[in-house]
């Protein structure tokens, strides 16, 4: 695999927190049921849903700086059966996330030692069917991660590359137990992943597999009179395929799928029928030249359970700063 190819794809090595993901920061979401009863609903924390896609696993030694301006709008909320909860329940989130990553020249198990840090800035507005609303702006939880990036290898007429990273979300974001809606989680989330890409000629396929574990929030929203809550564990995956139409221009299809595996808990007891699920599908385009790349991706959600359902548009700007040894 030519070094130039490795440099060009360094920007694909990313984990990000987006406007779509910020929905996980709704510490308690007040949903109106058919009978008008207000139910407390623990929410999953921020995760990567569709923000990494084309040629995801490529990477080379050096620095990467990215900015992710994103928008998410959901005009409905789904219950545990996938039915829309009556009334106008609207969620709007705008965010921009700064991502700094570094792949060193130090090798362990054949891969380069890597690290990253991400900091989102969020504007979140939630309006419920009963007329209440809440809006909060500020910094969300910071994400730090470390792992291994392996160099591309030729195999079966194409190129295979992969990466493994352990990411941890720290409770640094804006949070108050007096607000039903927050952009900080107030608990630790551990979210390791494994990414791979197979590329042959002009066609490529990429996927990223995650597992999510969450600690307990011992200072939840005071309005519901509970002592603690813990979001359930979940599996989520991103997948994408793209075709190089022209040099440095790719067009393709991308998606994500999240399935919660264990129930949320309140005061140590399981919350029945609380498991979340969502599927996002849509087109994307990637283009650039030299060290700067641009990505535009869109998603429409379907098969949603226990969470808002909407559309997301994400725009990514990537700046690659390779080390001297990796320069052509």
C-alpha positions as protocol buffer text, in pm:
chain_id: "A"
residue {
  index: 1
  type: UNK
  ca { x: 0 y: 0 z: 0 }
}
residue {
  index: 2
  type: UNK
  ca { x: 164 y: 331 z: -108 }
}
residue {
  index: 3
  type: UNK
  ca { x: 245 y: 577 z: 171 }
}
residue {
  index: 4
  type: UNK
  ca { x: 52 y: 848 z: -15 }
}
residue {
  index: 5
  type: UNK
  ca { x: -262 y: 636 z: 9 }
}
residue {
  index: 6
  type: UNK
  ca { x: -211 y: 595 z: 383 }
}
residue {
  index: 7
  type: UNK
  ca { x: -177 y: 973 z: 430 }
}
residue {
  index: 8
  type: UNK
  ca { x: -482 y: 1047 z: 223 }
}
residue {
  index: 9
  type: UNK
  ca { x: -692 y: 823 z: 442 }
}
residue {
  index: 10
  type: UNK
  ca { x: -560 y: 935 z: 780 }
}
residue {
  index: 11
  type: UNK
  ca { x: -869 y: 1153 z: 815 }
}
residue {
  index: 12
  type: UNK
  ca { x: -1096 y: 847 z: 819 }
}
residue {
  index: 13
  type: UNK
  ca { x: -970 y: 754 z: 1167 }
}
residue {
  index: 14
  type: UNK
  ca { x: -1233 y: 918 z: 1384 }
}
residue {
  index: 15
  type: UNK
  ca { x: -1490 y: 883 z: 1655 }
}
residue {
  index: 16
  type: UNK
  ca { x: -1726 y: 1175 z: 1697 }
}
residue {
  index: 17
  type: UNK
  ca { x: -2013 y: 1307 z: 1904 }
}
residue {
  index: 18
  type: UNK
  ca { x: -2285 y: 1459 z: 1688 }
}
residue {
  index: 19
  type: UNK
  ca { x: -2611 y: 1645 z: 1711 }
}
residue {
  index: 20
  type: UNK
  ca { x: -2787 y: 1311 z: 1654 }
}
residue {
  index: 21
  type: UNK
  ca { x: -2588 y: 1150 z: 1936 }
}
residue {
  index: 22
  type: UNK
  ca { x: -2657 y: 1434 z: 2177 }
}
residue {
  index: 23
  type: UNK
  ca { x: -3007 y: 1288 z: 2217 }
}
residue {
  index: 24
  type: UNK
  ca { x: -2843 y: 1036 z: 2445 }
}
residue {
  index: 25
  type: UNK
  ca { x: -2769 y: 1322 z: 2682 }
}
residue {
  index: 26
  type: UNK
  ca { x: -3136 y: 1366 z: 2762 }
}
residue {
  index: 27
  type: UNK
  ca { x: -3093 y: 1253 z: 3120 }
}
residue {
  index: 28
  type: UNK
  ca { x: -3467 y: 1211 z: 3168 }
}
residue {
  index: 29
  type: UNK
  ca { x: -3710 y: 1248 z: 2881 }
}
residue {
  index: 30
  type: UNK
  ca { x: -4070 y: 1318 z: 2980 }
}
residue {
  index: 31
  type: UNK
  ca { x: -4289 y: 1124 z: 2738 }
}
residue {
  index: 32
  type: UNK
  ca { x: -4665 y: 1160 z: 2721 }
}
residue {
  index: 33
  type: UNK
  ca { x: -4843 y: 827 z: 2709 }
}
residue {
  index: 34
  type: UNK
  ca { x: -5187 y: 749 z: 2570 }
}
residue {
  index: 35
  type: UNK
  ca { x: -5336 y: 817 z: 2912 }
}
residue {
  index: 36
  type: UNK
  ca { x: -5150 y: 1144 z: 2958 }
}
residue {
  index: 37
  type: UNK
  ca { x: -4925 y: 1002 z: 3232 }
}
residue {
  index: 38
  type: UNK
  ca { x: -4572 y: 1143 z: 3237 }
}
residue {
  index: 39
  type: UNK
  ca { x: -4313 y: 864 z: 3246 }
}
residue {
  index: 40
  type: UNK
  ca { x: -3946 y: 887 z: 3345 }
}
residue {
  index: 41
  type: UNK
  ca { x: -3725 y: 741 z: 3073 }
}
residue {
  index: 42
  type: UNK
  ca { x: -3352 y: 683 z: 3116 }
}
residue {
  index: 43
  type: UNK
  ca { x: -3165 y: 743 z: 2791 }
}
residue {
  index: 44
  type: UNK
  ca { x: -2855 y: 592 z: 2639 }
}
residue {
  index: 45
  type: UNK
  ca { x: -2553 y: 826 z: 2634 }
}
residue {
  index: 46
  type: UNK
  ca { x: -2379 y: 974 z: 2334 }
}
residue {
  index: 47
  type: UNK
  ca { x: -2258 y: 718 z: 2081 }
}
residue {
  index: 48
  type: UNK
  ca { x: -2126 y: 720 z: 1727 }
}
residue {
  index: 49
  type: UNK
  ca { x: -2427 y: 665 z: 1503 }
}
residue {
  index: 50
  type: UNK
  ca { x: -2327 y: 707 z: 1140 }
}
residue {
  index: 51
  type: UNK
  ca { x: -2058 y: 967 z: 1189 }
}
residue {
  index: 52
  type: UNK
  ca { x: -1785 y: 738 z: 1059 }
}
residue {
  index: 53
  type: UNK
  ca { x: -1848 y: 579 z: 722 }
}
residue {
  index: 54
  type: UNK
  ca { x: -1650 y: 572 z: 395 }
}
residue {
  index: 55
  type: UNK
  ca { x: -1296 y: 421 z: 415 }
}
residue {
  index: 56
  type: UNK
  ca { x: -1331 y: 436 z: 792 }
}
residue {
  index: 57
  type: UNK
  ca { x: -1043 y: 211 z: 900 }
}
residue {
  index: 58
  type: UNK
  ca { x: -763 y: 375 z: 700 }
}
residue {
  index: 59
  type: UNK
  ca { x: -501 y: 569 z: 895 }
}
residue {
  index: 60
  type: UNK
  ca { x: -133 y: 656 z: 905 }
}
residue {
  index: 61
  type: UNK
  ca { x: 114 y: 810 z: 1146 }
}
residue {
  index: 62
  type: UNK
  ca { x: 63 y: 1178 z: 1221 }
}
residue {
  index: 63
  type: UNK
  ca { x: -197 y: 1424 z: 1348 }
}
residue {
  index: 64
  type: UNK
  ca { x: -559 y: 1467 z: 1247 }
}
residue {
  index: 65
  type: UNK
  ca { x: -777 y: 1771 z: 1317 }
}
residue {
  index: 66
  type: UNK
  ca { x: -1148 y: 1762 z: 1237 }
}
residue {
  index: 67
  type: UNK
  ca { x: -1457 y: 1974 z: 1287 }
}
residue {
  index: 68
  type: UNK
  ca { x: -1810 y: 1827 z: 1272 }
}
residue {
  index: 69
  type: UNK
  ca { x: -2095 y: 2079 z: 1226 }
}
residue {
  index: 70
  type: UNK
  ca { x: -2419 y: 1879 z: 1243 }
}
residue {
  index: 71
  type: UNK
  ca { x: -2795 y: 1915 z: 1271 }
}
residue {
  index: 72
  type: UNK
  ca { x: -3064 y: 1675 z: 1391 }
}
residue {
  index: 73
  type: UNK
  ca { x: -3442 y: 1728 z: 1389 }
}
residue {
  index: 74
  type: UNK
  ca { x: -3697 y: 1481 z: 1529 }
}
residue {
  index: 75
  type: UNK
  ca { x: -4068 y: 1564 z: 1518 }
}
residue {
  index: 76
  type: UNK
  ca { x: -4189 y: 1244 z: 1682 }
}
residue {
  index: 77
  type: UNK
  ca { x: -4103 y: 1000 z: 1961 }
}
residue {
  index: 78
  type: UNK
  ca { x: -4156 y: 623 z: 1938 }
}
residue {
  index: 79
  type: UNK
  ca { x: -4271 y: 392 z: 2218 }
}
residue {
  index: 80
  type: UNK
  ca { x: -4155 y: 36 z: 2291 }
}
residue {
  index: 81
  type: UNK
  ca { x: -4373 y: -99 z: 2007 }
}
residue {
  index: 82
  type: UNK
  ca { x: -4251 y: 150 z: 1750 }
}
residue {
  index: 83
  type: UNK
  ca { x: -4573 y: 352 z: 1758 }
}
residue {
  index: 84
  type: UNK
  ca { x: -4563 y: 731 z: 1756 }
}
residue {
  index: 85
  type: UNK
  ca { x: -4649 y: 887 z: 2092 }
}
residue {
  index: 86
  type: UNK
  ca { x: -4943 y: 1128 z: 2036 }
}
residue {
  index: 87
  type: UNK
  ca { x: -4884 y: 1502 z: 2028 }
}
residue {
  index: 88
  type: UNK
  ca { x: -4608 y: 1726 z: 1908 }
}
residue {
  index: 89
  type: UNK
  ca { x: -4284 y: 1608 z: 2069 }
}
residue {
  index: 90
  type: UNK
  ca { x: -4003 y: 1790 z: 1891 }
}
residue {
  index: 91
  type: UNK
  ca { x: -3629 y: 1766 z: 1945 }
}
residue {
  index: 92
  type: UNK
  ca { x: -3381 y: 1994 z: 1766 }
}
residue {
  index: 93
  type: UNK
  ca { x: -3005 y: 1970 z: 1815 }
}
residue {
  index: 94
  type: UNK
  ca { x: -2723 y: 2165 z: 1656 }
}
residue {
  index: 95
  type: UNK
  ca { x: -2365 y: 2084 z: 1742 }
}
residue {
  index: 96
  type: UNK
  ca { x: -2006 y: 2115 z: 1635 }
}
residue {
  index: 97
  type: UNK
  ca { x: -1744 y: 1872 z: 1760 }
}
residue {
  index: 98
  type: UNK
  ca { x: -1369 y: 1929 z: 1759 }
}
residue {
  index: 99
  type: UNK
  ca { x: -1166 y: 1611 z: 1716 }
}
residue {
  index: 100
  type: UNK
  ca { x: -789 y: 1582 z: 1763 }
}
residue {
  index: 101
  type: UNK
  ca { x: -618 y: 1247 z: 1701 }
}
residue {
  index: 102
  type: UNK
  ca { x: -260 y: 1121 z: 1685 }
}
residue {
  index: 103
  type: UNK
  ca { x: -111 y: 798 z: 1548 }
}
residue {
  index: 104
  type: UNK
  ca { x: 241 y: 742 z: 1678 }
}
residue {
  index: 105
  type: UNK
  ca { x: 530 y: 546 z: 1525 }
}
residue {
  index: 106
  type: UNK
  ca { x: 539 y: 312 z: 1826 }
}
residue {
  index: 107
  type: UNK
  ca { x: 422 y: -38 z: 1734 }
}
residue {
  index: 108
  type: UNK
  ca { x: 243 y: -285 z: 1963 }
}
residue {
  index: 109
  type: UNK
  ca { x: 110 y: -618 z: 1830 }
}
residue {
  index: 110
  type: UNK
  ca { x: 194 y: -494 z: 1483 }
}
residue {
  index: 111
  type: UNK
  ca { x: -19 y: -179 z: 1509 }
}
residue {
  index: 112
  type: UNK
  ca { x: 64 y: 187 z: 1572 }
}
residue {
  index: 113
  type: UNK
  ca { x: -29 y: 324 z: 1915 }
}
residue {
  index: 114
  type: UNK
  ca { x: -304 y: 585 z: 1872 }
}
residue {
  index: 115
  type: UNK
  ca { x: -495 y: 835 z: 2084 }
}
residue {
  index: 116
  type: UNK
  ca { x: -773 y: 1089 z: 2043 }
}
residue {
  index: 117
  type: UNK
  ca { x: -985 y: 1347 z: 2221 }
}
residue {
  index: 118
  type: UNK
  ca { x: -1322 y: 1496 z: 2121 }
}
residue {
  index: 119
  type: UNK
  ca { x: -1512 y: 1795 z: 2258 }
}
residue {
  index: 120
  type: UNK
  ca { x: -1868 y: 1878 z: 2142 }
}
residue {
  index: 121
  type: UNK
  ca { x: -2041 y: 2217 z: 2170 }
}
residue {
  index: 122
  type: UNK
  ca { x: -2420 y: 2175 z: 2167 }
}
residue {
  index: 123
  type: UNK
  ca { x: -2746 y: 2367 z: 2135 }
}
residue {
  index: 124
  type: UNK
  ca { x: -3033 y: 2134 z: 2235 }
}
residue {
  index: 125
  type: UNK
  ca { x: -3403 y: 2226 z: 2232 }
}
residue {
  index: 126
  type: UNK
  ca { x: -3678 y: 1984 z: 2348 }
}
residue {
  index: 127
  type: UNK
  ca { x: -4049 y: 2070 z: 2318 }
}
residue {
  index: 128
  type: UNK
  ca { x: -4310 y: 1830 z: 2455 }
}
residue {
  index: 129
  type: UNK
  ca { x: -4675 y: 1772 z: 2372 }
}
residue {
  index: 130
  type: UNK
  ca { x: -4792 y: 1905 z: 2709 }
}
residue {
  index: 131
  type: UNK
  ca { x: -4653 y: 2248 z: 2624 }
}
residue {
  index: 132
  type: UNK
  ca { x: -4339 y: 2230 z: 2835 }
}
residue {
  index: 133
  type: UNK
  ca { x: -4002 y: 2296 z: 2677 }
}
residue {
  index: 134
  type: UNK
  ca { x: -3637 y: 2300 z: 2775 }
}
residue {
  index: 135
  type: UNK
  ca { x: -3332 y: 2440 z: 2601 }
}
residue {
  index: 136
  type: UNK
  ca { x: -2968 y: 2408 z: 2703 }
}
residue {
  index: 137
  type: UNK
  ca { x: -2642 y: 2517 z: 2539 }
}
residue {
  index: 138
  type: UNK
  ca { x: -2281 y: 2445 z: 2624 }
}
residue {
  index: 139
  type: UNK
  ca { x: -2007 y: 2184 z: 2625 }
}
residue {
  index: 140
  type: UNK
  ca { x: -2105 y: 1816 z: 2629 }
}
residue {
  index: 141
  type: UNK
  ca { x: -1897 y: 1531 z: 2773 }
}
residue {
  index: 142
  type: UNK
  ca { x: -1541 y: 1494 z: 2649 }
}
residue {
  index: 143
  type: UNK
  ca { x: -1437 y: 1165 z: 2487 }
}
residue {
  index: 144
  type: UNK
  ca { x: -1084 y: 1024 z: 2522 }
}
residue {
  index: 145
  type: UNK
  ca { x: -956 y: 711 z: 2354 }
}
residue {
  index: 146
  type: UNK
  ca { x: -650 y: 498 z: 2286 }
}
residue {
  index: 147
  type: UNK
  ca { x: -577 y: 188 z: 2080 }
}
residue {
  index: 148
  type: UNK
  ca { x: -405 y: 47 z: 1774 }
}
residue {
  index: 149
  type: UNK
  ca { x: -413 y: 138 z: 1406 }
}
residue {
  index: 150
  type: UNK
  ca { x: -281 y: -128 z: 1166 }
}
residue {
  index: 151
  type: UNK
  ca { x: -127 y: -50 z: 828 }
}
residue {
  index: 152
  type: UNK
  ca { x: -314 y: -153 z: 511 }
}
residue {
  index: 153
  type: UNK
  ca { x: -234 y: -497 z: 370 }
}
residue {
  index: 154
  type: UNK
  ca { x: -292 y: -634 z: 22 }
}
residue {
  index: 155
  type: UNK
  ca { x: -523 y: -935 z: 20 }
}
residue {
  index: 156
  type: UNK
  ca { x: -737 y: -1113 z: -241 }
}
residue {
  index: 157
  type: UNK
  ca { x: -685 y: -850 z: -507 }
}
residue {
  index: 158
  type: UNK
  ca { x: -769 y: -563 z: -274 }
}
residue {
  index: 159
  type: UNK
  ca { x: -658 y: -386 z: 43 }
}
residue {
  index: 160
  type: UNK
  ca { x: -765 y: -466 z: 401 }
}
residue {
  index: 161
  type: UNK
  ca { x: -708 y: -233 z: 698 }
}
residue {
  index: 162
  type: UNK
  ca { x: -837 y: -232 z: 1055 }
}
residue {
  index: 163
  type: UNK
  ca { x: -824 y: -50 z: 1389 }
}
residue {
  index: 164
  type: UNK
  ca { x: -924 y: -114 z: 1753 }
}
residue {
  index: 165
  type: UNK
  ca { x: -986 y: 169 z: 2001 }
}
residue {
  index: 166
  type: UNK
  ca { x: -1112 y: 191 z: 2359 }
}
residue {
  index: 167
  type: UNK
  ca { x: -1313 y: 514 z: 2399 }
}
residue {
  index: 168
  type: UNK
  ca { x: -1437 y: 654 z: 2730 }
}
residue {
  index: 169
  type: UNK
  ca { x: -1684 y: 939 z: 2779 }
}
residue {
  index: 170
  type: UNK
  ca { x: -1605 y: 1141 z: 3092 }
}
residue {
  index: 171
  type: UNK
  ca { x: -1876 y: 1337 z: 3285 }
}
residue {
  index: 172
  type: UNK
  ca { x: -1739 y: 1683 z: 3206 }
}
residue {
  index: 173
  type: UNK
  ca { x: -2039 y: 1826 z: 3021 }
}
residue {
  index: 174
  type: UNK
  ca { x: -2291 y: 2085 z: 3136 }
}
residue {
  index: 175
  type: UNK
  ca { x: -2524 y: 1918 z: 3386 }
}
residue {
  index: 176
  type: UNK
  ca { x: -2773 y: 2003 z: 3659 }
}
residue {
  index: 177
  type: UNK
  ca { x: -3006 y: 1779 z: 3859 }
}
residue {
  index: 178
  type: UNK
  ca { x: -3258 y: 2064 z: 3843 }
}
residue {
  index: 179
  type: UNK
  ca { x: -3297 y: 2030 z: 3464 }
}
residue {
  index: 180
  type: UNK
  ca { x: -3490 y: 1741 z: 3302 }
}
residue {
  index: 181
  type: UNK
  ca { x: -3277 y: 1789 z: 2988 }
}
residue {
  index: 182
  type: UNK
  ca { x: -2897 y: 1800 z: 2994 }
}
residue {
  index: 183
  type: UNK
  ca { x: -2609 y: 1785 z: 2748 }
}
residue {
  index: 184
  type: UNK
  ca { x: -2381 y: 1618 z: 3004 }
}
residue {
  index: 185
  type: UNK
  ca { x: -2441 y: 1257 z: 3110 }
}
residue {
  index: 186
  type: UNK
  ca { x: -2308 y: 1275 z: 3470 }
}
residue {
  index: 187
  type: UNK
  ca { x: -2179 y: 918 z: 3442 }
}
residue {
  index: 188
  type: UNK
  ca { x: -1895 y: 734 z: 3267 }
}
residue {
  index: 189
  type: UNK
  ca { x: -1957 y: 552 z: 2940 }
}
residue {
  index: 190
  type: UNK
  ca { x: -1713 y: 293 z: 2803 }
}
residue {
  index: 191
  type: UNK
  ca { x: -1749 y: 235 z: 2428 }
}
residue {
  index: 192
  type: UNK
  ca { x: -1475 y: 24 z: 2261 }
}
residue {
  index: 193
  type: UNK
  ca { x: -1492 y: -43 z: 1887 }
}
residue {
  index: 194
  type: UNK
  ca { x: -1334 y: -237 z: 1603 }
}
residue {
  index: 195
  type: UNK
  ca { x: -1329 y: -84 z: 1253 }
}
residue {
  index: 196
  type: UNK
  ca { x: -1240 y: -249 z: 923 }
}
residue {
  index: 197
  type: UNK
  ca { x: -1229 y: -152 z: 557 }
}
residue {
  index: 198
  type: UNK
  ca { x: -1188 y: -365 z: 246 }
}
residue {
  index: 199
  type: UNK
  ca { x: -1115 y: -177 z: -75 }
}
residue {
  index: 200
  type: UNK
  ca { x: -1082 y: -325 z: -423 }
}
residue {
  index: 201
  type: UNK
  ca { x: -1020 y: -102 z: -723 }
}
residue {
  index: 202
  type: UNK
  ca { x: -1277 y: 181 z: -695 }
}
residue {
  index: 203
  type: UNK
  ca { x: -1520 y: 6 z: -459 }
}
residue {
  index: 204
  type: UNK
  ca { x: -1490 y: -14 z: -80 }
}
residue {
  index: 205
  type: UNK
  ca { x: -1685 y: -147 z: 216 }
}
residue {
  index: 206
  type: UNK
  ca { x: -1640 y: -28 z: 575 }
}
residue {
  index: 207
  type: UNK
  ca { x: -1795 y: -113 z: 909 }
}
residue {
  index: 208
  type: UNK
  ca { x: -1739 y: -24 z: 1274 }
}
residue {
  index: 209
  type: UNK
  ca { x: -1862 y: -245 z: 1561 }
}
residue {
  index: 210
  type: UNK
  ca { x: -1915 y: -94 z: 1908 }
}
residue {
  index: 211
  type: UNK
  ca { x: -2014 y: -220 z: 2250 }
}
residue {
  index: 212
  type: UNK
  ca { x: -2147 y: 26 z: 2509 }
}
residue {
  index: 213
  type: UNK
  ca { x: -2136 y: -2 z: 2890 }
}
residue {
  index: 214
  type: UNK
  ca { x: -2256 y: 275 z: 3126 }
}
residue {
  index: 215
  type: UNK
  ca { x: -2194 y: 350 z: 3492 }
}
residue {
  index: 216
  type: UNK
  ca { x: -2458 y: 480 z: 3735 }
}
residue {
  index: 217
  type: UNK
  ca { x: -2581 y: 837 z: 3771 }
}
residue {
  index: 218
  type: UNK
  ca { x: -2622 y: 890 z: 4147 }
}
residue {
  index: 219
  type: UNK
  ca { x: -2749 y: 1246 z: 4108 }
}
residue {
  index: 220
  type: UNK
  ca { x: -3038 y: 1225 z: 3856 }
}
residue {
  index: 221
  type: UNK
  ca { x: -3308 y: 1483 z: 3785 }
}
residue {
  index: 222
  type: UNK
  ca { x: -3454 y: 1579 z: 4125 }
}
residue {
  index: 223
  type: UNK
  ca { x: -3804 y: 1629 z: 3987 }
}
residue {
  index: 224
  type: UNK
  ca { x: -3869 y: 1256 z: 3962 }
}
residue {
  index: 225
  type: UNK
  ca { x: -3764 y: 1170 z: 4318 }
}
residue {
  index: 226
  type: UNK
  ca { x: -3534 y: 882 z: 4229 }
}
residue {
  index: 227
  type: UNK
  ca { x: -3196 y: 804 z: 4389 }
}
residue {
  index: 228
  type: UNK
  ca { x: -3003 y: 674 z: 4089 }
}
residue {
  index: 229
  type: UNK
  ca { x: -3033 y: 542 z: 3736 }
}
residue {
  index: 230
  type: UNK
  ca { x: -2817 y: 342 z: 3500 }
}
residue {
  index: 231
  type: UNK
  ca { x: -2861 y: 319 z: 3122 }
}
residue {
  index: 232
  type: UNK
  ca { x: -2851 y: -30 z: 2975 }
}
residue {
  index: 233
  type: UNK
  ca { x: -2575 y: -187 z: 2768 }
}
residue {
  index: 234
  type: UNK
  ca { x: -2599 y: -172 z: 2389 }
}
residue {
  index: 235
  type: UNK
  ca { x: -2445 y: -282 z: 2062 }
}
residue {
  index: 236
  type: UNK
  ca { x: -2424 y: -45 z: 1767 }
}
residue {
  index: 237
  type: UNK
  ca { x: -2268 y: -65 z: 1422 }
}
residue {
  index: 238
  type: UNK
  ca { x: -2193 y: 173 z: 1135 }
}
residue {
  index: 239
  type: UNK
  ca { x: -2169 y: 44 z: 778 }
}
residue {
  index: 240
  type: UNK
  ca { x: -2094 y: 209 z: 445 }
}
residue {
  index: 241
  type: UNK
  ca { x: -2002 y: 137 z: 88 }
}
residue {
  index: 242
  type: UNK
  ca { x: -1877 y: 385 z: -170 }
}
residue {
  index: 243
  type: UNK
  ca { x: -1750 y: 409 z: -526 }
}
residue {
  index: 244
  type: UNK
  ca { x: -1481 y: 643 z: -658 }
}
residue {
  index: 245
  type: UNK
  ca { x: -1658 y: 831 z: -939 }
}
residue {
  index: 246
  type: UNK
  ca { x: -1359 y: 1052 z: -1014 }
}
residue {
  index: 247
  type: UNK
  ca { x: -1020 y: 1095 z: -855 }
}
residue {
  index: 248
  type: UNK
  ca { x: -1067 y: 1189 z: -487 }
}
residue {
  index: 249
  type: UNK
  ca { x: -1449 y: 1193 z: -521 }
}
residue {
  index: 250
  type: UNK
  ca { x: -1657 y: 913 z: -367 }
}
residue {
  index: 251
  type: UNK
  ca { x: -2033 y: 866 z: -367 }
}
residue {
  index: 252
  type: UNK
  ca { x: -2204 y: 598 z: -164 }
}
residue {
  index: 253
  type: UNK
  ca { x: -2458 y: 468 z: 84 }
}
residue {
  index: 254
  type: UNK
  ca { x: -2420 y: 462 z: 463 }
}
residue {
  index: 255
  type: UNK
  ca { x: -2616 y: 353 z: 766 }
}
residue {
  index: 256
  type: UNK
  ca { x: -2619 y: 262 z: 1133 }
}
residue {
  index: 257
  type: UNK
  ca { x: -2803 y: 29 z: 1367 }
}
residue {
  index: 258
  type: UNK
  ca { x: -2830 y: 44 z: 1747 }
}
residue {
  index: 259
  type: UNK
  ca { x: -2985 y: -221 z: 1971 }
}
residue {
  index: 260
  type: UNK
  ca { x: -2998 y: -197 z: 2348 }
}
residue {
  index: 261
  type: UNK
  ca { x: -2920 y: -534 z: 2506 }
}
residue {
  index: 262
  type: UNK
  ca { x: -3008 y: -487 z: 2875 }
}
residue {
  index: 263
  type: UNK
  ca { x: -3283 y: -284 z: 3044 }
}
residue {
  index: 264
  type: UNK
  ca { x: -3232 y: 61 z: 3188 }
}
residue {
  index: 265
  type: UNK
  ca { x: -3238 y: 66 z: 3567 }
}
residue {
  index: 266
  type: UNK
  ca { x: -3389 y: 309 z: 3818 }
}
residue {
  index: 267
  type: UNK
  ca { x: -3299 y: 263 z: 4187 }
}
residue {
  index: 268
  type: UNK
  ca { x: -3141 y: -72 z: 4097 }
}
residue {
  index: 269
  type: UNK
  ca { x: -3457 y: -215 z: 3936 }
}
residue {
  index: 270
  type: UNK
  ca { x: -3504 y: -287 z: 3567 }
}
residue {
  index: 271
  type: UNK
  ca { x: -3732 y: -60 z: 3365 }
}
residue {
  index: 272
  type: UNK
  ca { x: -3940 y: -296 z: 3156 }
}
residue {
  index: 273
  type: UNK
  ca { x: -3987 y: -233 z: 2784 }
}
residue {
  index: 274
  type: UNK
  ca { x: -3722 y: 40 z: 2795 }
}
residue {
  index: 275
  type: UNK
  ca { x: -3473 y: -97 z: 2543 }
}
residue {
  index: 276
  type: UNK
  ca { x: -3384 y: 143 z: 2264 }
}
residue {
  index: 277
  type: UNK
  ca { x: -3338 y: 71 z: 1896 }
}
residue {
  index: 278
  type: UNK
  ca { x: -3285 y: 275 z: 1583 }
}
residue {
  index: 279
  type: UNK
  ca { x: -3177 y: 232 z: 1222 }
}
residue {
  index: 280
  type: UNK
  ca { x: -3048 y: 517 z: 1006 }
}
residue {
  index: 281
  type: UNK
  ca { x: -3003 y: 503 z: 627 }
}
residue {
  index: 282
  type: UNK
  ca { x: -2893 y: 755 z: 367 }
}
residue {
  index: 283
  type: UNK
  ca { x: -2648 y: 878 z: 100 }
}
residue {
  index: 284
  type: UNK
  ca { x: -2308 y: 1041 z: 138 }
}
residue {
  index: 285
  type: UNK
  ca { x: -2029 y: 1205 z: -58 }
}
residue {
  index: 286
  type: UNK
  ca { x: -1658 y: 1244 z: 15 }
}
residue {
  index: 287
  type: UNK
  ca { x: -1415 y: 1470 z: -170 }
}
residue {
  index: 288
  type: UNK
  ca { x: -1087 y: 1649 z: -117 }
}
residue {
  index: 289
  type: UNK
  ca { x: -733 y: 1706 z: -224 }
}
residue {
  index: 290
  type: UNK
  ca { x: -403 y: 1672 z: -40 }
}
residue {
  index: 291
  type: UNK
  ca { x: -438 y: 1710 z: 337 }
}
residue {
  index: 292
  type: UNK
  ca { x: -794 y: 1855 z: 342 }
}
residue {
  index: 293
  type: UNK
  ca { x: -1110 y: 1647 z: 296 }
}
residue {
  index: 294
  type: UNK
  ca { x: -1483 y: 1718 z: 308 }
}
residue {
  index: 295
  type: UNK
  ca { x: -1765 y: 1478 z: 392 }
}
residue {
  index: 296
  type: UNK
  ca { x: -2142 y: 1527 z: 364 }
}
residue {
  index: 297
  type: UNK
  ca { x: -2377 y: 1253 z: 489 }
}
residue {
  index: 298
  type: UNK
  ca { x: -2749 y: 1229 z: 556 }
}
residue {
  index: 299
  type: UNK
  ca { x: -2968 y: 978 z: 742 }
}
residue {
  index: 300
  type: UNK
  ca { x: -3338 y: 906 z: 778 }
}
residue {
  index: 301
  type: UNK
  ca { x: -3429 y: 695 z: 1082 }
}
residue {
  index: 302
  type: UNK
  ca { x: -3660 y: 395 z: 1082 }
}
residue {
  index: 303
  type: UNK
  ca { x: -3751 y: 97 z: 1305 }
}
residue {
  index: 304
  type: UNK
  ca { x: -3715 y: 321 z: 1614 }
}
residue {
  index: 305
  type: UNK
  ca { x: -3802 y: 212 z: 1969 }
}
residue {
  index: 306
  type: UNK
  ca { x: -3809 y: 420 z: 2290 }
}
residue {
  index: 307
  type: UNK
  ca { x: -3637 y: 727 z: 2141 }
}
residue {
  index: 308
  type: UNK
  ca { x: -3696 y: 1023 z: 1910 }
}
residue {
  index: 309
  type: UNK
  ca { x: -3711 y: 950 z: 1537 }
}
residue {
  index: 310
  type: UNK
  ca { x: -3589 y: 1203 z: 1283 }
}
residue {
  index: 311
  type: UNK
  ca { x: -3332 y: 1301 z: 1023 }
}
residue {
  index: 312
  type: UNK
  ca { x: -2967 y: 1399 z: 1053 }
}
residue {
  index: 313
  type: UNK
  ca { x: -2727 y: 1588 z: 828 }
}
residue {
  index: 314
  type: UNK
  ca { x: -2358 y: 1593 z: 910 }
}
residue {
  index: 315
  type: UNK
  ca { x: -2074 y: 1787 z: 748 }
}
residue {
  index: 316
  type: UNK
  ca { x: -1713 y: 1697 z: 830 }
}
residue {
  index: 317
  type: UNK
  ca { x: -1395 y: 1894 z: 757 }
}
residue {
  index: 318
  type: UNK
  ca { x: -1066 y: 1702 z: 800 }
}
residue {
  index: 319
  type: UNK
  ca { x: -710 y: 1830 z: 808 }
}
residue {
  index: 320
  type: UNK
  ca { x: -430 y: 1571 z: 797 }
}
residue {
  index: 321
  type: UNK
  ca { x: -84 y: 1657 z: 935 }
}
residue {
  index: 322
  type: UNK
  ca { x: 142 y: 1358 z: 858 }
}
residue {
  index: 323
  type: UNK
  ca { x: 473 y: 1301 z: 1032 }
}
residue {
  index: 324
  type: UNK
  ca { x: 790 y: 1369 z: 834 }
}
residue {
  index: 325
  type: UNK
  ca { x: 861 y: 1000 z: 775 }
}
residue {
  index: 326
  type: UNK
  ca { x: 513 y: 943 z: 625 }
}
residue {
  index: 327
  type: UNK
  ca { x: 535 y: 1235 z: 383 }
}
residue {
  index: 328
  type: UNK
  ca { x: 582 y: 1147 z: 13 }
}
